[in-house]
């Protein structure tokens, strides 16, 4: 891949651009992070999918477990994620 106009095959594939590591956290692989000219756009595209919504929920759940947010904040944020997913699904129909 030579420029930002050409998209790699892995573009927007959450499990390739932001995979779960052995420690239970997600991390961008080095080849994406350092060498890909479309990494930001790719990760944004991946996070805009249903799988991306699941990742957001994982982050919310970890924050609650760590004591960084209370039940109501967790509930509110999860509701926002679900509304975004529903709005996107409605838009695609």
C-alpha positions as CSV (number, residue, x, y, z in Angstrom):
1,X,0.0,0.0,0.0
2,X,1.5,3.3,-1.1
3,X,-1.0,6.0,-0.3
4,X,-4.2,6.8,1.7
5,X,-6.3,6.3,-1.4
6,X,-5.5,2.6,-1.5
7,X,-7.1,0.6,1.4
8,X,-5.6,-2.5,2.7
9,X,-7.6,-5.8,2.9
10,X,-7.7,-5.5,6.7
11,X,-9.3,-2.0,6.6
12,X,-12.0,-1.8,9.2
13,X,-11.7,-5.4,10.4
14,X,-11.8,-4.9,14.2
15,X,-10.2,-8.3,15.0
16,X,-7.2,-7.4,12.8
17,X,-6.7,-3.7,13.6
18,X,-7.6,-3.8,17.3
19,X,-7.4,-7.5,18.4
20,X,-7.9,-8.8,22.0
21,X,-4.5,-9.6,23.6
22,X,-3.8,-12.5,25.9
23,X,-4.1,-10.1,28.9
24,X,-7.8,-9.4,28.0
25,X,-7.1,-5.9,26.6
26,X,-7.2,-4.7,23.0
27,X,-4.2,-3.3,21.4
28,X,-3.3,-2.1,17.9
29,X,-0.6,-4.3,16.3
30,X,2.7,-2.6,15.6
31,X,2.5,-3.1,11.8
32,X,-0.8,-1.1,11.9
33,X,0.3,1.4,14.4
34,X,3.6,2.4,12.9
35,X,3.4,1.6,9.2
36,X,-0.2,2.1,8.0
37,X,-1.1,5.6,6.6
38,X,-4.8,5.0,7.1
39,X,-4.7,3.7,10.7
40,X,-6.9,6.3,12.2
41,X,-9.5,6.2,9.6
42,X,-9.4,2.4,9.7
43,X,-9.8,2.2,13.4
44,X,-12.7,4.7,13.4
45,X,-14.4,2.7,10.7
46,X,-13.9,-0.5,12.7
47,X,-15.3,1.1,15.9
48,X,-18.4,2.3,14.1
49,X,-19.5,-1.3,13.5
50,X,-21.6,-3.5,15.8
51,X,-18.4,-5.1,17.0
52,X,-17.1,-1.7,17.8
53,X,-20.1,-1.1,20.0
54,X,-19.3,-4.3,21.8
55,X,-15.8,-3.0,22.4
56,X,-17.2,0.2,23.9
57,X,-19.4,-1.9,26.2
58,X,-16.3,-3.8,27.3
59,X,-14.6,-0.6,28.2
60,X,-17.6,0.6,30.1
61,X,-17.8,-2.6,32.0
62,X,-14.1,-2.5,32.9
63,X,-14.5,1.1,34.1
64,X,-17.4,0.1,36.4
65,X,-15.4,-2.9,37.8
66,X,-12.4,-0.6,38.4
67,X,-14.7,1.8,40.3
68,X,-14.3,4.6,37.8
69,X,-18.0,4.9,37.2
70,X,-21.2,4.1,39.1
71,X,-24.2,2.0,38.0
72,X,-26.2,4.9,36.6
73,X,-23.3,6.3,34.5
74,X,-22.7,2.8,33.2
75,X,-26.3,2.4,32.4
76,X,-26.4,5.8,30.6
77,X,-23.3,5.1,28.5
78,X,-24.6,1.7,27.5
79,X,-27.9,3.2,26.5
80,X,-26.1,5.7,24.3
81,X,-24.1,2.9,22.6
82,X,-27.3,0.9,22.0
83,X,-29.1,4.0,20.6
84,X,-26.2,4.7,18.2
85,X,-26.3,1.0,17.0
86,X,-30.1,1.2,16.5
87,X,-29.9,4.5,14.7
88,X,-27.2,3.1,12.3
89,X,-29.3,0.0,11.7
90,X,-32.4,2.2,10.9
91,X,-30.3,4.3,8.6
92,X,-29.1,1.3,6.7
93,X,-32.6,0.0,6.1
